[in-house]
Amino acid sequence: MSQPSDRHIAYIGLGSNLDDPLQQVRAAALEIGEISEIYHPTLSPLYSSQPVGPRDQPDYVNAVMRIQTTLSPPALLRQLQAIENRHGRVRSTRWGARTLDLDILLYDNLILDQADLIVPHPEMAKRGFVLYPLADIAPADLCVAGKGSLADLLADCPADGLRRIA
């Protein structure tokens, strides 16, 4: 399916492990879909995953969302951070517990390395909680710029502790 030339395809990772994580992720997905410069949002199934980093925190609820957007990557990031802030996101501990985490995973085939934004997301190739929901909604032949095909990334990333939420 083609999109108008001023629209870009982006994939956003959603995660939460505090304050009713299922509701946090579902509400964030709705809020993303309500942004006026976002079109045709598609949310993957939700997954439960063990935390990366400190183990003394609850499991996460994760999903990936596919969107079309006319926003630039920095403008999309600002919109996502505003949603995180409305959900009480506190940035204190790296990989610590959080009410909401929204990451730009992919933006077209762009490779971007800025102080506040790296695309493709630098950790995504190692994260089953990103790759498996991404595979649920991405084209079968999706290539991750600079990292390889989604199929190859999945083959190298076990689904350790990852389970789909009904």
C-alpha positions in Angstrom: 0.0 0.0 0.0 1.5 3.4 -0.9 1.1 6.5 1.1 1.1 10.2 0.0 4.7 11.4 -0.5 4.6 13.7 2.5 3.9 10.9 4.8 6.5 8.7 6.4 6.2 5.2 8.0 7.4 5.0 11.5 7.3 2.3 14.2 7.0 3.2 17.9 7.8 0.9 20.8 5.5 1.2 23.8 6.3 -0.2 27.2 5.1 0.2 30.8 5.6 -1.7 34.1 4.0 0.7 36.7 0.5 2.0 37.5 -1.6 -0.5 35.5 0.8 -1.2 32.6 -1.9 -2.7 30.4 -4.0 0.5 30.7 -0.9 2.7 30.3 0.0 1.1 27.0 -3.5 1.1 25.7 -4.1 4.7 26.6 -0.8 5.8 25.1 -1.7 4.0 21.8 -5.0 5.9 21.7 -3.3 9.2 22.4 -0.7 8.6 19.7 -3.5 7.9 17.3 -5.2 11.2 18.1 -2.2 13.3 17.1 -3.4 15.2 14.0 -0.3 14.5 12.0 -0.6 10.7 12.5 -2.6 8.5 10.2 -3.6 4.9 10.1 -2.2 3.8 13.5 -1.9 0.0 13.9 -1.1 -1.5 17.3 0.5 -4.9 17.6 -0.7 -7.5 20.1 0.5 -6.8 23.6 3.3 -8.8 25.2 4.6 -9.4 28.7 8.4 -9.3 29.2 10.9 -9.5 31.9 12.7 -6.2 32.7 16.0 -5.4 31.2 18.4 -3.9 33.7 17.5 -3.9 37.4 15.6 -7.1 38.2 13.8 -5.8 41.3 11.0 -4.3 39.2 7.7 -5.7 37.8 7.4 -7.3 34.3 6.7 -5.0 31.4 3.8 -4.8 29.0 5.1 -4.0 25.5 3.7 -3.4 22.0 4.8 -1.8 18.8 2.7 0.7 16.8 3.0 1.4 13.1 2.0 4.9 11.9 2.0 7.1 8.9 3.1 10.7 9.8 3.9 14.0 8.4 5.9 14.9 11.5 9.7 15.0 11.3 11.6 12.6 13.7 12.4 15.3 16.2 8.8 16.6 16.2 7.5 13.0 16.6 9.9 12.5 19.5 8.5 15.7 21.2 5.0 14.5 20.8 5.9 11.1 22.3 7.7 12.7 25.2 4.7 14.9 25.9 2.6 11.8 26.2 5.1 10.1 28.5 5.1 13.2 30.7 1.3 13.2 30.9 1.6 9.6 32.1 4.0 10.6 34.9 7.2 9.4 33.3 10.2 10.0 35.5 13.7 9.6 34.1 15.8 8.7 37.0 17.3 5.2 36.6 18.5 3.8 33.3 16.3 0.8 32.4 14.4 1.4 35.6 10.7 1.0 36.2 8.5 3.4 34.4 4.9 4.3 33.8 5.4 4.7 30.1 8.2 4.4 27.6 7.7 5.5 24.0 10.6 5.0 21.5 10.9 5.7 17.8 12.2 2.4 16.5 12.1 3.1 12.8 11.3 6.0 10.6 11.2 5.0 6.9 14.7 3.8 6.1 16.3 6.7 7.9 19.6 6.4 9.9 19.8 9.2 12.3 22.3 9.8 15.1 21.6 12.9 17.2 22.2 13.6 20.8 18.6 13.0 21.7 17.4 10.6 19.0 19.0 7.6 17.3 17.1 5.8 14.6 16.9 2.8 14.2 16.7 2.5 17.9 20.1 1.3 19.0 18.9 -1.6 21.2 16.1 -2.9 19.1 18.0 -5.7 17.4 18.6 -7.3 20.8 15.1 -6.9 22.2 12.6 -9.7 21.7 9.9 -7.4 23.3 10.5 -5.1 20.3 11.2 -7.5 17.5 8.3 -10.0 18.1 5.5 -7.3 18.2 7.2 -5.5 15.3 7.0 -8.7 13.3 3.3 -9.0 14.0 2.5 -5.7 12.1 5.4 -5.1 9.8 5.7 -6.4 6.2 7.5 -9.8 6.0 10.3 -8.3 4.0 11.0 -5.4 6.4 14.7 -4.4 6.6 16.0 -2.4 9.5 18.4 0.2 8.1 22.0 -0.7 9.0 21.0 -3.8 10.9 19.5 -6.3 8.4 16.2 -8.0 7.7 13.7 -8.4 10.5 13.6 -12.1 9.8 17.3 -12.4 10.4 17.1 -10.2 13.6 14.3 -12.5 14.9 16.3 -15.6 14.2 19.1 -14.2 16.3 16.9 -13.0 19.2 15.2 -15.7 21.4 11.8 -14.9 22.9 13.2 -15.5 26.4 10.4 -14.9 28.9 8.3 -13.1 26.3 4.6 -14.0 26.1 1.7 -12.6 24.2 -1.1 -11.2 26.3 -4.6 -12.5 25.3 
